[in-house]
């Protein structure tokens, strides 16, 4: 059995989000989080009733700026990791230039087949599921010394 034999079985599309939501800051980590899970899909293969199990193995992130990364994890939010915003994680990316970018992800799944006996047969190779994408605006941040806060002077510089 080959991975090509499983062409009629398709794992679900992974979800993709990022932090901060919808934007990034030049020179600081943007956290990408892809969500995919183990999926059991019933069907017919070689005239047998089977269950195919897809397990996420690799996440292929396209940062939209000409770079990409392959990781064994889809990542996690900064909050769920218990770390401060802009902390580097295995799935963060640092943009070098400002602009509009389309970020994407694909998940490579391993596959195993159960012909009804409860014994899983591993199928060599990967099944790739393209995921969604989202638009990301990367901006520069500039600081300035001011004599009052924006609460004190809403019309002040940078407010």
C-alpha positions in Angstrom: 0.0 0.0 0.0 1.3 3.5 -0.9 0.3 7.0 0.1 -1.2 7.4 -3.4 -3.7 4.7 -2.6 -5.2 7.0 0.0 -6.0 9.8 -2.6 -9.8 9.6 -1.8 -9.2 10.2 1.9 -8.6 13.8 2.8 -7.7 15.2 6.2 -9.4 18.5 7.2 -7.9 21.8 6.4 -5.8 23.2 9.3 -6.8 26.5 10.9 -4.3 29.4 11.0 -4.1 32.4 13.3 -1.5 34.8 14.5 -0.5 37.1 17.3 -0.8 40.0 17.5 -4.1 39.4 15.6 -3.7 40.7 12.0 -0.5 42.6 12.4 3.2 42.4 13.3 6.0 44.7 14.2 9.2 45.0 12.2 12.0 43.3 14.1 9.8 41.6 16.7 8.4 38.1 16.8 5.0 37.5 15.2 3.5 34.3 16.6 1.9 31.9 14.1 -0.5 29.2 15.4 -1.8 26.4 13.2 -4.4 23.9 14.5 -4.6 20.4 13.2 -5.5 17.2 15.0 -5.5 13.4 14.6 -8.4 12.4 12.3 -9.9 9.0 11.7 -11.8 8.8 8.4 -13.9 5.8 7.4 -14.2 4.6 3.8 -13.4 1.9 1.3 -10.0 0.9 0.1 -9.4 -2.1 -2.2 -13.1 -3.1 -1.7 -12.5 -3.3 2.1 -14.1 -1.1 4.8 -11.2 0.7 6.4 -10.4 3.5 8.8 -7.5 5.8 7.8 -5.9 7.7 10.6 -4.1 11.0 9.8 -1.7 12.3 12.4 -0.1 15.8 12.0 3.7 15.4 11.6 5.0 18.7 10.1 3.7 22.2 9.7 5.0 24.2 6.8 4.6 27.9 7.4 4.8 30.3 4.5 5.5 33.7 6.0 4.6 35.6 2.8 7.9 37.5 2.7 9.8 34.8 0.7 10.7 32.8 3.8 9.2 29.6 5.2 9.7 27.3 8.1 9.0 23.6 8.8 8.2 22.7 12.4 6.9 19.6 14.2 4.4 21.7 16.1 1.6 24.0 15.0 2.6 26.4 17.8 0.6 27.8 20.7 -0.6 31.2 21.9 1.6 33.2 24.1 -1.1 33.1 26.8 -1.3 29.3 26.7 2.5 29.1 27.0 2.5 31.5 29.9 4.9 33.9 28.3 4.8 37.6 27.5 3.8 38.9 24.1 6.6 39.0 21.6 8.4 36.1 23.2 10.0 33.9 20.6 8.4 30.4 20.1 9.1 27.6 17.7 6.6 29.1 15.3 7.3 32.8 15.5 8.7 34.8 12.6 10.5 38.1 12.7 9.7 40.3 9.7 12.5 42.6 8.5 10.3 45.0 6.4 7.0 46.6 6.9 4.2 45.8 4.4 1.2 43.6 3.7 1.9 39.8 3.7 -0.3 36.7 3.2 0.7 34.0 5.7 -0.2 30.4 4.9 0.3 26.9 6.3 0.2 23.3 5.1 0.2 20.3 7.3 2.0 17.1 6.4 0.2 14.1 8.0 1.4 10.5 8.5 -1.2 7.9 7.6 -2.1 4.5 9.0 -4.9 2.1 7.9 -7.0 -0.3 9.9 -8.8 -3.0 7.9 -11.1 -3.6 10.8 -8.8 -5.8 12.9 -7.7 -3.0 15.3 -4.2 -3.2 14.0 -2.9 -0.1 12.3 -0.6 -0.4 9.2 1.6 2.6 8.7 1.7 3.9 5.2 5.1 5.4 4.2 5.1 9.0 3.2 3.0 12.1 3.9 -0.4 13.4 2.9 -0.3 17.2 2.7 -3.3 19.3 3.5 -3.2 22.9 2.4 -4.6 25.3 5.0 -6.1 28.6 5.1 -4.2 31.9 4.9 -4.6 35.3 6.4 -3.4 38.8 5.7 -0.9 40.4 8.0 0.1 44.0 8.2 3.6 44.6 9.5 4.3 48.1 10.8 7.2 50.0 12.2 7.0 51.2 15.8 8.6 54.5 16.8 8.9 55.9 20.3 9.0 59.5 21.4 9.4 61.2 24.7 6.4 63.3 25.6 5.5 65.3 28.7 2.0 63.8 29.2 0.2 60.5 28.5 -2.5 60.1 25.9 -5.1 59.9 28.7 -3.9 63.3 30.0 -3.6 64.9 26.5 -5.5 62.9 23.9 -4.4 65.4 21.1 -0.7 65.0 22.0 2.0 63.5 19.8 1.4 59.9 18.9 -2.2 59.8 20.5 
